[in-house]
Amino acid sequence: MQIDVNDIQKATELFFEKAKRFFGETVEVDHDFYWQVDLASAFEMQEPPVAGLMGSLWDDVPSVTDIASEKNELFLPEFMHVISLLTYLQYKAESSGKFFG
């Protein structure tokens, strides 16, 4: 199976259009810590994921702000901060009980 990177880009653009209508221009980050699964465990699936990996939204927010303002270059490990915040937006929308769309 293959995916065109342009399709991923278009899908995320549509997501952000809907997110702005749903949340507005800013989102209150009222959680900090979250559980992570290391990438090898997530995709190799030979063993259950390692427990206890923790991330911090309060670390992710300034990292993404620095990337957006081009203070920091976007390297692949830094992209995990973006992914974590996207996951948080999904969580926040779903837990609101309102329709996101």
Sequence and secondary structure as in RCSB ss.txt:
>XXXX:A:sequence
MQIDVNDIQKATELFFEKAKRFFGETVEVDHDFYWQVDLASAFEMQEPPVAGLMGSLWDDVPSVTDIASEKNELF
LPEFMHVISLLTYLQYKAESSGKFFG
>XXXX:A:secstr
    HHHHHHHHHHHHHHHHHHH S       EEE   HHHHHH SS   TT EEEHHHHHHHHHHHHTTSS   
HHHHHHHHHHHHHHHHHHHHTTS   
